[in-house]
């Protein structure tokens, strides 16, 4: 389960976040490319845009469920 106290500072404010458990597997970026992106310098993903539509919400939820290390949280 993702830990809110360990979320990356790159995450934009909002419900979804990625914490420091991320292994940069690309699952979230594949499921929800409009909401997740990669920090190339340090090799992890983060939320750069919170979901704004029902489709983005569904994709972000799918990304959270697809994360193999449960690094994505939803407040």
Secondary structure, DSSP 8 states (H G I E B T S, - for coil): ---GGGB-TTS-SSSEEEBTT----SHHHHH-TTTEEEETTTTEEEESS---SHHHHHHHHHHHHH-TT--EEE-
